Amino acid sequence: MKKLIITYLIALSVLTIGSVLALRTVWPEQYTSLLFIIPLFFGVMLGVMAWLKRTNEKKGRDRSIFFLTYRVVKILLAIVLLLVYFAFVGEQLLAFAVVFMIYYLCLSAIETILFMKGEKKS
């Protein structure tokens, strides 16, 4: 789990720096002041992941149940975040959605790879 957390935080940092630099330098008209919500959301998701994993282990469930539960919770919270942003903020919707999608896909790929490696070991 420690390797996953470290890799996740490194990827989150790289994505944050890359997205801010890209939006500030290449597309400054698309930069939204609420861009910080995206890395904050995925930081919270890291905490949710740790909590679900601990709860899953305490109940003695299989690791695949944790993985499936985490994926469902993650996508539902992502949909809620996007709907709230679209409904209440309403500025730079496309840029926010594209950056969010990039974060989601990259971090989901990293999670999947590391979870698969963990499953092979056990």
Phi and psi restraints in degrees (range 20) as a CNS / XPLOR table:
assign (resid 1 and name C) (resid 2 and name N)
       (resid 2 and name CA) (resid 2 and name C) 1.0 -65.1 20.0 2
assign (resid 2 and name N) (resid 2 and name CA)
       (resid 2 and name C) (resid 3 and name N) 1.0 -38.8 20.0 2
assign (resid 2 and name C) (resid 3 and name N)
       (resid 3 and name CA) (resid 3 and name C) 1.0 -64.2 20.0 2
assign (resid 3 and name N) (resid 3 and name CA)
       (resid 3 and name C) (resid 4 and name N) 1.0 -39.9 20.0 2
assign (resid 3 and name C) (resid 4 and name N)
       (resid 4 and name CA) (resid 4 and name C) 1.0 -62.9 20.0 2
assign (resid 4 and name N) (resid 4 and name CA)
       (resid 4 and name C) (resid 5 and name N) 1.0 -44.9 20.0 2
assign (resid 4 and name C) (resid 5 and name N)
       (resid 5 and name CA) (resid 5 and name C) 1.0 -63.8 20.0 2
assign (resid 5 and name N) (resid 5 and name CA)
       (resid 5 and name C) (resid 6 and name N) 1.0 -45.3 20.0 2
assign (resid 5 and name C) (resid 6 and name N)
       (resid 6 and name CA) (resid 6 and name C) 1.0 -64.3 20.0 2
assign (resid 6 and name N) (resid 6 and name CA)
       (resid 6 and name C) (resid 7 and name N) 1.0 -46.7 20.0 2
assign (resid 6 and name C) (resid 7 and name N)
       (resid 7 and name CA) (resid 7 and name C) 1.0 -62.6 20.0 2
assign (resid 7 and name N) (resid 7 and name CA)
       (resid 7 and name C) (resid 8 and name N) 1.0 -41.3 20.0 2
assign (resid 7 and name C) (resid 8 and name N)
       (resid 8 and name CA) (resid 8 and name C) 1.0 -62.1 20.0 2
assign (resid 8 and name N) (resid 8 and name CA)
       (resid 8 and name C) (resid 9 and name N) 1.0 -46.5 20.0 2
assign (resid 8 and name C) (resid 9 and name N)
       (resid 9 and name CA) (resid 9 and name C) 1.0 -67.1 20.0 2
assign (resid 9 and name N) (resid 9 and name CA)
       (resid 9 and name C) (resid 10 and name N) 1.0 -37.2 20.0 2
assign (resid 9 and name C) (resid 10 and name N)
       (resid 10 and name CA) (resid 10 and name C) 1.0 -64.4 20.0 2
assign (resid 10 and name N) (resid 10 and name CA)
       (resid 10 and name C) (resid 11 and name N) 1.0 -46.6 20.0 2
assign (resid 10 and name C) (resid 11 and name N)
       (resid 11 and name CA) (resid 11 and name C) 1.0 -63.0 20.0 2
assign (resid 11 and name N) (resid 11 and name CA)
       (resid 11 and name C) (resid 12 and name N) 1.0 -40.0 20.0 2
assign (resid 11 and name C) (resid 12 and name N)
       (resid 12 and name CA) (resid 12 and name C) 1.0 -62.9 20.0 2
assign (resid 12 and name N) (resid 12 and name CA)
       (resid 12 and name C) (resid 13 and name N) 1.0 -40.7 20.0 2
assign (resid 12 and name C) (resid 13 and name N)
       (resid 13 and name CA) (resid 13 and name C) 1.0 -65.7 20.0 2
assign (resid 13 and name N) (resid 13 and name CA)
       (resid 13 and name C) (resid 14 and name N) 1.0 -44.8 20.0 2
assign (resid 13 and name C) (resid 14 and name N)
       (resid 14 and name CA) (resid 14 and name C) 1.0 -63.5 20.0 2
assign (resid 14 and name N) (resid 14 and name CA)
       (resid 14 and name C) (resid 15 and name N) 1.0 -43.9 20.0 2
assign (resid 14 and name C) (resid 15 and name N)
       (resid 15 and name CA) (resid 15 and name C) 1.0 -63.4 20.0 2
assign (resid 15 and name N) (resid 15 and name CA)
       (resid 15 and name C) (resid 16 and name N) 1.0 -39.4 20.0 2
assign (resid 15 and name C) (resid 16 and name N)
       (resid 16 and name CA) (resid 16 and name C) 1.0 -65.4 20.0 2
assign (resid 16 and name N) (resid 16 and name CA)
       (resid 16 and name C) (resid 17 and name N) 1.0 -48.7 20.0 2
assign (resid 16 and name C) (resid 17 and name N)
       (resid 17 and name CA) (resid 17 and name C) 1.0 -62.1 20.0 2
assign (resid 17 and name N) (resid 17 and name CA)
       (resid 17 and name C) (resid 18 and name N) 1.0 -44.4 20.0 2
assign (resid 17 and name C) (resid 18 and name N)
       (resid 18 and name CA) (resid 18 and name C) 1.0 -63.2 20.0 2
assign (resid 18 and name N) (resid 18 and name CA)
       (resid 18 and name C) (resid 19 and name N) 1.0 -43.8 20.0 2
assign (resid 18 and name C) (resid 19 and name N)
       (resid 19 and name CA) (resid 19 and name C) 1.0 -69.4 20.0 2
assign (resid 19 and name N) (resid 19 and name CA)
       (resid 19 and name C) (resid 20 and name N) 1.0 -39.0 20.0 2
assign (resid 19 and name C) (resid 20 and name N)
       (resid 20 and name CA) (resid 20 and name C) 1.0 -66.4 20.0 2
assign (resid 20 and name N) (resid 20 and name CA)
       (resid 20 and name C) (resid 21 and name N) 1.0 -45.1 20.0 2
assign (resid 20 and name C) (resid 21 and name N)
       (resid 21 and name CA) (resid 21 and name C) 1.0 -62.7 20.0 2
assign (resid 21 and name N) (resid 21 and name CA)
       (resid 21 and name C) (resid 22 and name N) 1.0 -43.3 20.0 2
assign (resid 21 and name C) (resid 22 and name N)
       (resid 22 and name CA) (resid 22 and name C) 1.0 -63.6 20.0 2
assign (resid 22 and name N) (resid 22 and name CA)
       (resid 22 and name C) (resid 23 and name N) 1.0 -45.9 20.0 2
assign (resid 22 and name C) (resid 23 and name N)
       (resid 23 and name CA) (resid 23 and name C) 1.0 -72.8 20.0 2
assign (resid 23 and name N) (resid 23 and name CA)
       (resid 23 and name C) (resid 24 and name N) 1.0 -33.2 20.0 2
assign (resid 23 and name C) (resid 24 and name N)
       (resid 24 and name CA) (resid 24 and name C) 1.0 -75.5 20.0 2
assign (resid 24 and name N) (resid 24 and name CA)
       (resid 24 and name C) (resid 25 and name N) 1.0 -37.3 20.0 2
assign (resid 24 and name C) (resid 25 and name N)
       (resid 25 and name CA) (resid 25 and name C) 1.0 -96.4 20.0 2
assign (resid 25 and name N) (resid 25 and name CA)
       (resid 25 and name C) (resid 26 and name N) 1.0 -43.8 20.0 2
assign (resid 25 and name C) (resid 26 and name N)
       (resid 26 and name CA) (resid 26 and name C) 1.0 -85.5 20.0 2
assign (resid 26 and name N) (resid 26 and name CA)
       (resid 26 and name C) (resid 27 and name N) 1.0 -46.2 20.0 2
assign (resid 26 and name C) (resid 27 and name N)
       (resid 27 and name CA) (resid 27 and name C) 1.0 -126.7 20.0 2
assign (resid 27 and name N) (resid 27 and name CA)
       (resid 27 and name C) (resid 28 and name N) 1.0 67.8 20.0 2
assign (resid 27 and name C) (resid 28 and name N)
       (resid 28 and name CA) (resid 28 and name C) 1.0 -63.8 20.0 2
assign (resid 28 and name N) (resid 28 and name CA)
       (resid 28 and name C) (resid 29 and name N) 1.0 -24.9 20.0 2
assign (resid 28 and name C) (resid 29 and name N)
       (resid 29 and name CA) (resid 29 and name C) 1.0 -72.7 20.0 2
assign (resid 29 and name N) (resid 29 and name CA)
       (resid 29 and name C) (resid 30 and name N) 1.0 -16.9 20.0 2
assign (resid 29 and name C) (resid 30 and name N)
       (resid 30 and name CA) (resid 30 and name C) 1.0 -95.7 20.0 2
assign (resid 30 and name N) (resid 30 and name CA)
       (resid 30 and name C) (resid 31 and name N) 1.0 -5.0 20.0 2
assign (resid 30 and name C) (resid 31 and name N)
       (resid 31 and name CA) (resid 31 and name C) 1.0 -70.3 20.0 2
assign (resid 31 and name N) (resid 31 and name CA)
       (resid 31 and name C) (resid 32 and name N) 1.0 129.9 20.0 2
assign (resid 31 and name C) (resid 32 and name N)
       (resid 32 and name CA) (resid 32 and name C) 1.0 -109.7 20.0 2
assign (resid 32 and name N) (resid 32 and name CA)
       (resid 32 and name C) (resid 33 and name N) 1.0 142.7 20.0 2
assign (resid 32 and name C) (resid 33 and name N)
       (resid 33 and name CA) (resid 33 and name C) 1.0 -70.2 20.0 2
assign (resid 33 and name N) (resid 33 and name CA)
       (resid 33 and name C) (resid 34 and name N) 1.0 -15.8 20.0 2
assign (resid 33 and name C) (resid 34 and name N)
       (resid 34 and name CA) (resid 34 and name C) 1.0 -98.0 20.0 2
assign (resid 34 and name N) (resid 34 and name CA)
       (resid 34 and name C) (resid 35 and name N) 1.0 21.8 20.0 2
assign (resid 34 and name C) (resid 35 and name N)
       (resid 35 and name CA) (resid 35 and name C) 1.0 -64.0 20.0 2
assign (resid 35 and name N) (resid 35 and name CA)
       (resid 35 and name C) (resid 36 and name N) 1.0 -25.2 20.0 2
assign (resid 35 and name C) (resid 36 and name N)
       (resid 36 and name CA) (resid 36 and name C) 1.0 -63.4 20.0 2
assign (resid 36 and name N) (resid 36 and name CA)
       (resid 36 and name C) (resid 37 and name N) 1.0 -17.1 20.0 2
assign (resid 36 and name C) (resid 37 and name N)
       (resid 37 and name CA) (resid 37 and name C) 1.0 -64.2 20.0 2
assign (resid 37 and name N) (resid 37 and name CA)
       (resid 37 and name C) (resid 38 and name N) 1.0 -33.8 20.0 2
assign (resid 37 and name C) (resid 38 and name N)
       (resid 38 and name CA) (resid 38 and name C) 1.0 -66.1 20.0 2
assign (resid 38 and name N) (resid 38 and name CA)
       (resid 38 and name C) (resid 39 and name N) 1.0 -55.4 20.0 2
assign (resid 38 and name C) (resid 39 and name N)
       (resid 39 and name CA) (resid 39 and name C) 1.0 -64.5 20.0 2
assign (resid 39 and name N) (resid 39 and name CA)
       (resid 39 and name C) (resid 40 and name N) 1.0 -30.3 20.0 2
assign (resid 39 and name C) (resid 40 and name N)
       (resid 40 and name CA) (resid 40 and name C) 1.0 -63.3 20.0 2
assign (resid 40 and name N) (resid 40 and name CA)
       (resid 40 and name C) (resid 41 and name N) 1.0 -43.8 20.0 2
assign (resid 40 and name C) (resid 41 and name N)
       (resid 41 and name CA) (resid 41 and name C) 1.0 -58.7 20.0 2
assign (resid 41 and name N) (resid 41 and name CA)
       (resid 41 and name C) (resid 42 and name N) 1.0 -46.9 20.0 2
assign (resid 41 and name C) (resid 42 and name N)
       (resid 42 and name CA) (resid 42 and name C) 1.0 -73.2 20.0 2
assign (resid 42 and name N) (resid 42 and name CA)
       (resid 42 and name C) (resid 43 and name N) 1.0 -25.7 20.0 2
assign (resid 42 and name C) (resid 43 and name N)
       (resid 43 and name CA) (resid 43 and name C) 1.0 -66.4 20.0 2
assign (resid 43 and name N) (resid 43 and name CA)
       (resid 43 and name C) (resid 44 and name N) 1.0 -41.8 20.0 2
assign (resid 43 and name C) (resid 44 and name N)
       (resid 44 and name CA) (resid 44 and name C) 1.0 -64.5 20.0 2
assign (resid 44 and name N) (resid 44 and name CA)
       (resid 44 and name C) (resid 45 and name N) 1.0 -38.1 20.0 2
assign (resid 44 and name C) (resid 45 and name N)
       (resid 45 and name CA) (resid 45 and name C) 1.0 -63.5 20.0 2
assign (resid 45 and name N) (resid 45 and name CA)
       (resid 45 and name C) (resid 46 and name N) 1.0 -30.5 20.0 2
assign (resid 45 and name C) (resid 46 and name N)
       (resid 46 and name CA) (resid 46 and name C) 1.0 -64.5 20.0 2
assign (resid 46 and name N) (resid 46 and name CA)
       (resid 46 and name C) (resid 47 and name N) 1.0 -41.3 20.0 2
assign (resid 46 and name C) (resid 47 and name N)
       (resid 47 and name CA) (resid 47 and name C) 1.0 -65.4 20.0 2
assign (resid 47 and name N) (resid 47 and name CA)
       (resid 47 and name C) (resid 48 and name N) 1.0 -40.3 20.0 2
assign (resid 47 and name C) (resid 48 and name N)
       (resid 48 and name CA) (resid 48 and name C) 1.0 -62.7 20.0 2
assign (resid 48 and name N) (resid 48 and name CA)
       (resid 48 and name C) (resid 49 and name N) 1.0 -39.7 20.0 2
assign (resid 48 and name C) (resid 49 and name N)
       (resid 49 and name CA) (resid 49 and name C) 1.0 -61.4 20.0 2
assign (resid 49 and name N) (resid 49 and name CA)
       (resid 49 and name C) (resid 50 and name N) 1.0 -46.4 20.0 2
assign (resid 49 and name C) (resid 50 and name N)
       (resid 50 and name CA) (resid 50 and name C) 1.0 -63.5 20.0 2
assign (resid 50 and name N) (resid 50 and name CA)
       (resid 50 and name C) (resid 51 and name N) 1.0 -41.5 20.0 2
assign (resid 50 and name C) (resid 51 and name N)
       (resid 51 and name CA) (resid 51 and name C) 1.0 -64.2 20.0 2
assign (resid 51 and name N) (resid 51 and name CA)
       (resid 51 and name C) (resid 52 and name N) 1.0 -45.0 20.0 2
assign (resid 51 and name C) (resid 52 and name N)
       (resid 52 and name CA) (resid 52 and name C) 1.0 -63.7 20.0 2
assign (resid 52 and name N) (resid 52 and name CA)
       (resid 52 and name C) (resid 53 and name N) 1.0 -38.7 20.0 2
assign (resid 52 and name C) (resid 53 and name N)
       (resid 53 and name CA) (resid 53 and name C) 1.0 -65.2 20.0 2
assign (resid 53 and name N) (resid 53 and name CA)
       (resid 53 and name C) (resid 54 and name N) 1.0 -44.1 20.0 2
assign (resid 53 and name C) (resid 54 and name N)
       (resid 54 and name CA) (resid 54 and name C) 1.0 -63.8 20.0 2
assign (resid 54 and name N) (resid 54 and name CA)
       (resid 54 and name C) (resid 55 and name N) 1.0 -43.3 20.0 2
assign (resid 54 and name C) (resid 55 and name N)
       (resid 55 and name CA) (resid 55 and name C) 1.0 -63.1 20.0 2
assign (resid 55 and name N) (resid 55 and name CA)
       (resid 55 and name C) (resid 56 and name N) 1.0 -41.2 20.0 2
assign (resid 55 and name C) (resid 56 and name N)
       (resid 56 and name CA) (resid 56 and name C) 1.0 -63.5 20.0 2
assign (resid 56 and name N) (resid 56 and name CA)
       (resid 56 and name C) (resid 57 and name N) 1.0 -43.0 20.0 2
assign (resid 56 and name C) (resid 57 and name N)
       (resid 57 and name CA) (resid 57 and name C) 1.0 -67.8 20.0 2
assign (resid 57 and name N) (resid 57 and name CA)
       (resid 57 and name C) (resid 58 and name N) 1.0 -37.3 20.0 2
assign (resid 57 and name C) (resid 58 and name N)
       (resid 58 and name CA) (resid 58 and name C) 1.0 -64.0 20.0 2
assign (resid 58 and name N) (resid 58 and name CA)
       (resid 58 and name C) (resid 59 and name N) 1.0 -34.7 20.0 2
assign (resid 58 and name C) (resid 59 and name N)
       (resid 59 and name CA) (resid 59 and name C) 1.0 -85.1 20.0 2
assign (resid 59 and name N) (resid 59 and name CA)
       (resid 59 and name C) (resid 60 and name N) 1.0 -5.8 20.0 2
assign (resid 59 and name C) (resid 60 and name N)
       (resid 60 and name CA) (resid 60 and name C) 1.0 73.0 20.0 2
assign (resid 60 and name N) (resid 60 and name CA)
       (resid 60 and name C) (resid 61 and name N) 1.0 26.9 20.0 2
assign (resid 60 and name C) (resid 61 and name N)
       (resid 61 and name CA) (resid 61 and name C) 1.0 -84.2 20.0 2
assign (resid 61 and name N) (resid 61 and name CA)
       (resid 61 and name C) (resid 62 and name N) 1.0 163.6 20.0 2
assign (resid 61 and name C) (resid 62 and name N)
       (resid 62 and name CA) (resid 62 and name C) 1.0 -68.5 20.0 2
assign (resid 62 and name N) (resid 62 and name CA)
       (resid 62 and name C) (resid 63 and name N) 1.0 151.4 20.0 2
assign (resid 62 and name C) (resid 63 and name N)
       (resid 63 and name CA) (resid 63 and name C) 1.0 -63.5 20.0 2
assign (resid 63 and name N) (resid 63 and name CA)
       (resid 63 and name C) (resid 64 and name N) 1.0 -28.7 20.0 2
assign (resid 63 and name C) (resid 64 and name N)
       (resid 64 and name CA) (resid 64 and name C) 1.0 -67.0 20.0 2
assign (resid 64 and name N) (resid 64 and name CA)
       (resid 64 and name C) (resid 65 and name N) 1.0 -30.7 20.0 2
assign (resid 64 and name C) (resid 65 and name N)
       (resid 65 and name CA) (resid 65 and name C) 1.0 -65.5 20.0 2
assign (resid 65 and name N) (resid 65 and name CA)
       (resid 65 and name C) (resid 66 and name N) 1.0 -41.6 20.0 2
assign (resid 65 and name C) (resid 66 and name N)
       (resid 66 and name CA) (resid 66 and name C) 1.0 -59.9 20.0 2
assign (resid 66 and name N) (resid 66 and name CA)
       (resid 66 and name C) (resid 67 and name N) 1.0 -47.5 20.0 2
assign (resid 66 and name C) (resid 67 and name N)
       (resid 67 and name CA) (resid 67 and name C) 1.0 -60.8 20.0 2
assign (resid 67 and name N) (resid 67 and name CA)
       (resid 67 and name C) (resid 68 and name N) 1.0 -45.4 20.0 2
assign (resid 67 and name C) (resid 68 and name N)
       (resid 68 and name CA) (resid 68 and name C) 1.0 -66.4 20.0 2
assign (resid 68 and name N) (resid 68 and name CA)
       (resid 68 and name C) (resid 69 and name N) 1.0 -42.3 20.0 2
assign (resid 68 and name C) (resid 69 and name N)
       (resid 69 and name CA) (resid 69 and name C) 1.0 -62.1 20.0 2
assign (resid 69 and name N) (resid 69 and name CA)
       (resid 69 and name C) (resid 70 and name N) 1.0 -44.8 20.0 2
assign (resid 69 and name C) (resid 70 and name N)
       (resid 70 and name CA) (resid 70 and name C) 1.0 -61.9 20.0 2
assign (resid 70 and name N) (resid 70 and name CA)
       (resid 70 and name C) (resid 71 and name N) 1.0 -43.0 20.0 2
assign (resid 70 and name C) (resid 71 and name N)
       (resid 71 and name CA) (resid 71 and name C) 1.0 -62.8 20.0 2
assign (resid 71 and name N) (resid 71 and name CA)
       (resid 71 and name C) (resid 72 and name N) 1.0 -41.5 20.0 2
assign (resid 71 and name C) (resid 72 and name N)
       (resid 72 and name CA) (resid 72 and name C) 1.0 -65.7 20.0 2
assign (resid 72 and name N) (resid 72 and name CA)
       (resid 72 and name C) (resid 73 and name N) 1.0 -46.3 20.0 2
assign (resid 72 and name C) (resid 73 and name N)
       (resid 73 and name CA) (resid 73 and name C) 1.0 -62.1 20.0 2
assign (resid 73 and name N) (resid 73 and name CA)
       (resid 73 and name C) (resid 74 and name N) 1.0 -42.0 20.0 2
assign (resid 73 and name C) (resid 74 and name N)
       (resid 74 and name CA) (resid 74 and name C) 1.0 -63.3 20.0 2
assign (resid 74 and name N) (resid 74 and name CA)
       (resid 74 and name C) (resid 75 and name N) 1.0 -46.0 20.0 2
assign (resid 74 and name C) (resid 75 and name N)
       (resid 75 and name CA) (resid 75 and name C) 1.0 -70.0 20.0 2
assign (resid 75 and name N) (resid 75 and name CA)
       (resid 75 and name C) (resid 76 and name N) 1.0 -36.5 20.0 2
assign (resid 75 and name C) (resid 76 and name N)
       (resid 76 and name CA) (resid 76 and name C) 1.0 -66.3 20.0 2
assign (resid 76 and name N) (resid 76 and name CA)
       (resid 76 and name C) (resid 77 and name N) 1.0 -43.1 20.0 2
assign (resid 76 and name C) (resid 77 and name N)
       (resid 77 and name CA) (resid 77 and name C) 1.0 -67.0 20.0 2
assign (resid 77 and name N) (resid 77 and name CA)
       (resid 77 and name C) (resid 78 and name N) 1.0 -34.3 20.0 2
assign (resid 77 and name C) (resid 78 and name N)
       (resid 78 and name CA) (resid 78 and name C) 1.0 -65.5 20.0 2
assign (resid 78 and name N) (resid 78 and name CA)
       (resid 78 and name C) (resid 79 and name N) 1.0 -42.6 20.0 2
assign (resid 78 and name C) (resid 79 and name N)
       (resid 79 and name CA) (resid 79 and name C) 1.0 -63.7 20.0 2
assign (resid 79 and name N) (resid 79 and name CA)
       (resid 79 and name C) (resid 80 and name N) 1.0 -42.4 20.0 2
assign (resid 79 and name C) (resid 80 and name N)
       (resid 80 and name CA) (resid 80 and name C) 1.0 -61.4 20.0 2
assign (resid 80 and name N) (resid 80 and name CA)
       (resid 80 and name C) (resid 81 and name N) 1.0 -45.2 20.0 2
assign (resid 80 and name C) (resid 81 and name N)
       (resid 81 and name CA) (resid 81 and name C) 1.0 -59.8 20.0 2
assign (resid 81 and name N) (resid 81 and name CA)
       (resid 81 and name C) (resid 82 and name N) 1.0 -47.1 20.0 2
assign (resid 81 and name C) (resid 82 and name N)
       (resid 82 and name CA) (resid 82 and name C) 1.0 -63.4 20.0 2
assign (resid 82 and name N) (resid 82 and name CA)
       (resid 82 and name C) (resid 83 and name N) 1.0 -42.5 20.0 2
assign (resid 82 and name C) (resid 83 and name N)
       (resid 83 and name CA) (resid 83 and name C) 1.0 -64.6 20.0 2
assign (resid 83 and name N) (resid 83 and name CA)
       (resid 83 and name C) (resid 84 and name N) 1.0 -41.4 20.0 2
assign (resid 83 and name C) (resid 84 and name N)
       (resid 84 and name CA) (resid 84 and name C) 1.0 -65.4 20.0 2
assign (resid 84 and name N) (resid 84 and name CA)
       (resid 84 and name C) (resid 85 and name N) 1.0 -43.7 20.0 2
assign (resid 84 and name C) (resid 85 and name N)
       (resid 85 and name CA) (resid 85 and name C) 1.0 -62.2 20.0 2
assign (resid 85 and name N) (resid 85 and name CA)
       (resid 85 and name C) (resid 86 and name N) 1.0 -46.9 20.0 2
assign (resid 85 and name C) (resid 86 and name N)
       (resid 86 and name CA) (resid 86 and name C) 1.0 -64.2 20.0 2
assign (resid 86 and name N) (resid 86 and name CA)
       (resid 86 and name C) (resid 87 and name N) 1.0 -37.6 20.0 2
assign (resid 86 and name C) (resid 87 and name N)
       (resid 87 and name CA) (resid 87 and name C) 1.0 -76.0 20.0 2
assign (resid 87 and name N) (resid 87 and name CA)
       (resid 87 and name C) (resid 88 and name N) 1.0 -40.0 20.0 2
assign (resid 87 and name C) (resid 88 and name N)
       (resid 88 and name CA) (resid 88 and name C) 1.0 -102.7 20.0 2
assign (resid 88 and name N) (resid 88 and name CA)
       (resid 88 and name C) (resid 89 and name N) 1.0 -30.2 20.0 2
assign (resid 88 and name C) (resid 89 and name N)
       (resid 89 and name CA) (resid 89 and name C) 1.0 -93.2 20.0 2
assign (resid 89 and name N) (resid 89 and name CA)
       (resid 89 and name C) (resid 90 and name N) 1.0 -60.1 20.0 2
assign (resid 89 and name C) (resid 90 and name N)
       (resid 90 and name CA) (resid 90 and name C) 1.0 69.6 20.0 2
assign (resid 90 and name N) (resid 90 and name CA)
       (resid 90 and name C) (resid 91 and name N) 1.0 14.6 20.0 2
assign (resid 90 and name C) (resid 91 and name N)
       (resid 91 and name CA) (resid 91 and name C) 1.0 -116.4 20.0 2
assign (resid 91 and name N) (resid 91 and name CA)
       (resid 91 and name C) (resid 92 and name N) 1.0 141.8 20.0 2
assign (resid 91 and name C) (resid 92 and name N)
       (resid 92 and name CA) (resid 92 and name C) 1.0 52.2 20.0 2
assign (resid 92 and name N) (resid 92 and name CA)
       (resid 92 and name C) (resid 93 and name N) 1.0 48.5 20.0 2
assign (resid 92 and name C) (resid 93 and name N)
       (resid 93 and name CA) (resid 93 and name C) 1.0 -62.2 20.0 2
assign (resid 93 and name N) (resid 93 and name CA)
       (resid 93 and name C) (resid 94 and name N) 1.0 -45.8 20.0 2
assign (resid 93 and name C) (resid 94 and name N)
       (resid 94 and name CA) (resid 94 and name C) 1.0 -65.4 20.0 2
assign (resid 94 and name N) (resid 94 and name CA)
       (resid 94 and name C) (resid 95 and name N) 1.0 -45.4 20.0 2
assign (resid 94 and name C) (resid 95 and name N)
       (resid 95 and name CA) (resid 95 and name C) 1.0 -61.8 20.0 2
assign (resid 95 and name N) (resid 95 and name CA)
       (resid 95 and name C) (resid 96 and name N) 1.0 -44.5 20.0 2
assign (resid 95 and name C) (resid 96 and name N)
       (resid 96 and name CA) (resid 96 and name C) 1.0 -61.6 20.0 2
assign (resid 96 and name N) (resid 96 and name CA)
       (resid 96 and name C) (resid 97 and name N) 1.0 -45.8 20.0 2
assign (resid 96 and name C) (resid 97 and name N)
       (resid 97 and name CA) (resid 97 and name C) 1.0 -64.8 20.0 2
assign (resid 97 and name N) (resid 97 and name CA)
       (resid 97 and name C) (resid 98 and name N) 1.0 -40.1 20.0 2
assign (resid 97 and name C) (resid 98 and name N)
       (resid 98 and name CA) (resid 98 and name C) 1.0 -67.5 20.0 2
assign (resid 98 and name N) (resid 98 and name CA)
       (resid 98 and name C) (resid 99 and name N) 1.0 -45.5 20.0 2
assign (resid 98 and name C) (resid 99 and name N)
       (resid 99 and name CA) (resid 99 and name C) 1.0 -63.8 20.0 2
assign (resid 99 and name N) (resid 99 and name CA)
       (resid 99 and name C) (resid 100 and name N) 1.0 -41.6 20.0 2
assign (resid 99 and name C) (resid 100 and name N)
       (resid 100 and name CA) (resid 100 and name C) 1.0 -61.0 20.0 2
assign (resid 100 and name N) (resid 100 and name CA)
       (resid 100 and name C) (resid 101 and name N) 1.0 -42.6 20.0 2
assign (resid 100 and name C) (resid 101 and name N)
       (resid 101 and name CA) (resid 101 and name C) 1.0 -63.3 20.0 2
assign (resid 101 and name N) (resid 101 and name CA)
       (resid 101 and name C) (resid 102 and name N) 1.0 -41.0 20.0 2
assign (resid 101 and name C) (resid 102 and name N)
       (resid 102 and name CA) (resid 102 and name C) 1.0 -62.1 20.0 2
assign (resid 102 and name N) (resid 102 and name CA)
       (resid 102 and name C) (resid 103 and name N) 1.0 -46.8 20.0 2
assign (resid 102 and name C) (resid 103 and name N)
       (resid 103 and name CA) (resid 103 and name C) 1.0 -57.5 20.0 2
assign (resid 103 and name N) (resid 103 and name CA)
       (resid 103 and name C) (resid 104 and name N) 1.0 -50.3 20.0 2
assign (resid 103 and name C) (resid 104 and name N)
       (resid 104 and name CA) (resid 104 and name C) 1.0 -58.5 20.0 2
assign (resid 104 and name N) (resid 104 and name CA)
       (resid 104 and name C) (resid 105 and name N) 1.0 -47.8 20.0 2
assign (resid 104 and name C) (resid 105 and name N)
       (resid 105 and name CA) (resid 105 and name C) 1.0 -68.1 20.0 2
assign (resid 105 and name N) (resid 105 and name CA)
       (resid 105 and name C) (resid 106 and name N) 1.0 -44.4 20.0 2
assign (resid 105 and name C) (resid 106 and name N)
       (resid 106 and name CA) (resid 106 and name C) 1.0 -63.8 20.0 2
assign (resid 106 and name N) (resid 106 and name CA)
       (resid 106 and name C) (resid 107 and name N) 1.0 -47.8 20.0 2
assign (resid 106 and name C) (resid 107 and name N)
       (resid 107 and name CA) (resid 107 and name C) 1.0 -70.2 20.0 2
assign (resid 107 and name N) (resid 107 and name CA)
       (resid 107 and name C) (resid 108 and name N) 1.0 -32.6 20.0 2
assign (resid 107 and name C) (resid 108 and name N)
       (resid 108 and name CA) (resid 108 and name C) 1.0 -66.5 20.0 2
assign (resid 108 and name N) (resid 108 and name CA)
       (resid 108 and name C) (resid 109 and name N) 1.0 -37.8 20.0 2
assign (resid 108 and name C) (resid 109 and name N)
       (resid 109 and name CA) (resid 109 and name C) 1.0 -64.7 20.0 2
assign (resid 109 and name N) (resid 109 and name CA)
       (resid 109 and name C) (resid 110 and name N) 1.0 -43.7 20.0 2
assign (resid 109 and name C) (resid 110 and name N)
       (resid 110 and name CA) (resid 110 and name C) 1.0 -62.7 20.0 2
assign (resid 110 and name N) (resid 110 and name CA)
       (resid 110 and name C) (resid 111 and name N) 1.0 -45.4 20.0 2
assign (resid 110 and name C) (resid 111 and name N)
       (resid 111 and name CA) (resid 111 and name C) 1.0 -59.3 20.0 2
assign (resid 111 and name N) (resid 111 and name CA)
       (resid 111 and name C) (resid 112 and name N) 1.0 -46.0 20.0 2
assign (resid 111 and name C) (resid 112 and name N)
       (resid 112 and name CA) (resid 112 and name C) 1.0 -62.3 20.0 2
assign (resid 112 and name N) (resid 112 and name CA)
       (resid 112 and name C) (resid 113 and name N) 1.0 -45.4 20.0 2
assign (resid 112 and name C) (resid 113 and name N)
       (resid 113 and name CA) (resid 113 and name C) 1.0 -61.4 20.0 2
assign (resid 113 and name N) (resid 113 and name CA)
       (resid 113 and name C) (resid 114 and name N) 1.0 -46.3 20.0 2
assign (resid 113 and name C) (resid 114 and name N)
       (resid 114 and name CA) (resid 114 and name C) 1.0 -70.7 20.0 2
assign (resid 114 and name N) (resid 114 and name CA)
       (resid 114 and name C) (resid 115 and name N) 1.0 -34.6 20.0 2
assign (resid 114 and name C) (resid 115 and name N)
       (resid 115 and name CA) (resid 115 and name C) 1.0 -66.3 20.0 2
assign (resid 115 and name N) (resid 115 and name CA)
       (resid 115 and name C) (resid 116 and name N) 1.0 -39.2 20.0 2
assign (resid 115 and name C) (resid 116 and name N)
       (resid 116 and name CA) (resid 116 and name C) 1.0 -64.9 20.0 2
assign (resid 116 and name N) (resid 116 and name CA)
       (resid 116 and name C) (resid 117 and name N) 1.0 -41.2 20.0 2
assign (resid 116 and name C) (resid 117 and name N)
       (resid 117 and name CA) (resid 117 and name C) 1.0 -62.6 20.0 2
assign (resid 117 and name N) (resid 117 and name CA)
       (resid 117 and name C) (resid 118 and name N) 1.0 -38.7 20.0 2
assign (resid 117 and name C) (resid 118 and name N)
       (resid 118 and name CA) (resid 118 and name C) 1.0 -65.3 20.0 2
assign (resid 118 and name N) (resid 118 and name CA)
       (resid 118 and name C) (resid 119 and name N) 1.0 -36.9 20.0 2
assign (resid 118 and name C) (resid 119 and name N)
       (resid 119 and name CA) (resid 119 and name C) 1.0 -68.5 20.0 2
assign (resid 119 and name N) (resid 119 and name CA)
       (resid 119 and name C) (resid 120 and name N) 1.0 -36.4 20.0 2
assign (resid 119 and name C) (resid 120 and name N)
       (resid 120 and name CA) (resid 120 and name C) 1.0 -65.8 20.0 2
assign (resid 120 and name N) (resid 120 and name CA)
       (resid 120 and name C) (resid 121 and name N) 1.0 -35.3 20.0 2
assign (resid 120 and name C) (resid 121 and name N)
       (resid 121 and name CA) (resid 121 and name C) 1.0 -70.2 20.0 2
assign (resid 121 and name N) (resid 121 and name CA)
       (resid 121 and name C) (resid 122 and name N) 1.0 -32.5 20.0 2
